[in-house]
Amino acid sequence: MMDKFSSSNRTINQDVNVYTCGSEQCAPNHTYGPTVRSGYMVYFVLSGKGVYQVRDHTYHLHQGQGFLIEPQTLIMVKADRNNPWKYLWIGFSGQSAEKYLTATALNSHDPLFSFTTDSPLLDSAHAVIQAAKVQENRNLAMTGKLFEFLYTLCQTHPRLSTDAAASTTELVEYALFYISQNFGDDISVAQIAEALHIDRSYLHRLFKRVTGQSPQAYIKSYRMQQACELLTTTALPISVVARAVGYGLWVAVLIFEGVSGFSGDGAEGVASK
C-alpha cells in the first residue's frame, strides 16, 4: 500500500509534515531511480534484500537495516533478483526537518541504521502509516505521530559526537524558548539555569556570547516587545498588559511612560486610581 499527500499538508504544517508514507513488496529487480526526492525519507527493510545507491556509494541491505534519503540528492534503489525486499518508508519535509535530523546519528556520510522487529522505532513508523488512514483531522494525526517518530529516532539512534558550537547554540535556544513560554511569570536567570541543568554563571556567559546581551536584559526587552504588541493591537488596559508580561502595575506604568512612549491619558488614568 502507498499513501501520498497533497501540498496542503505542507502548507498547514510548515514546521514538519508527512508528505509520503507506505510499504511495498517489490518485484524481483524492481528499480526506483535514478531520481531525487523533495524531502527526507527513512526506509526500513522488512524482509528480503536490495541495493541503495547514493553519491558514489553502493549499500547492499537486508532485513533489519534501514537508510536515509536526503532532499535533492541523486539516489537509486533496486530489489534483489532472487529475494526482493519489502520495505516501508516515512517521508517528511518542513522548515525544521533538517534540524530534527541533526540530533540523530543519520547523515550524508552514514545514512544506514539497524532495527529489530520489536523496535520502538519501527512501531512508531507503523503508527505514522496508520494515522494516514484516519479520516477526521488526518493532518493533525499524522503530524503528531511524525513527531513521535522523530523523537524515537533521536532516542534510538542519537548523534554520537557533539559539536561544541552547536551544543552552545542549542542551550541558548532552549533558554530563549523557556523565556518565551514563561515571561509572564516572575522568572529569574537561576530558574532558567536550573531548567537547563547548568550553572547560572555559565548560562550568563553563553547567553551573552550568542545573543550579545545578558539574560536579564533579554527578558526585559522581550517583555517590552510583548507589552507593546498588546498595547498597539488590543484595547486591554495597562494593568492587564502589565500582569500579562510579568510586571507589577506601577513598574509597568513607569517603564511604558519612560521607555515605550505610552505616556498620556492611558497611563495617567491608571496611575490616578
Steps between C-alpha positions, in 0.01 A plus 500: 500500500605857449371830631598830345378837613428828331689825545235612750674292766820699448308827512321420825800346678794713391725397790502133402251290305445156350497515121514128425493172691419141427634151442565285196596145411724552201520274195836343411744761368244777561692828461414849614718775359741650434294782644489766770242559773372834622516405868661256741409132496579223746473143368471177700582167330240259640610192305712401203796685355582793275745772406506869591724727291573858603780724377794265439394235753315173450344336806378138497221479756287229655226452760556702815686783327378844403626804316453873467428685176574874504326768291629584152756217515531259208409148615403160362348198676474152349346179632699177495425265211461185710381640833339840432447718797190627668542839661307780658584866493419828673553815294498840667594860431467843659699791636630304800546159337876537460538630855318200647719260303821662623415358843529149355796293384368494141677731255648521151810305597317229696142459374450144629352369825383171648174402669325194640148375438397615849677836467311804634622684191331252266185519711497879471546477123198267477307751713563776244363279223196409709436870569492559124182289489314724744214687335440782748785739586742283302771768474497543876515124559788450255699796629463384860623151411782650290628692802492176700692326221768771488530499878541121500759526223696747715475265798590176324767645270637812673775713359824345620724807500402845623636809335584755770368798304175322413457392862547857623247636252253228592521587870434866428211405273349301787546803725327725244215252474468484878477880516240511222284254692544650848559875457165574662621346826757627749785306337867536586826404335549243777169334410595484132840351586333243724259404221798446268703319769796736468670753727352852513827676420566259214158577353572873531826465305348282228194721463701818464742337257221384269245784531722794589308582816450361847203276582355773723520757221344259253210420733430872548519563126278201422239610752499850354450363150206291614353791694530737205334242279205469740468876546498572128280211385247469784290726723626336817576740786858541617422314822409186304793534260738547794389179664507314167867578444617446857518859628340655804260781412705798624822367348318452173362855498846647560657283231229562242518877561878524508603244239218412264334837459168387643461808718185702506139445599524118508791482742389801704152355532638179641741683730223717642292202612 
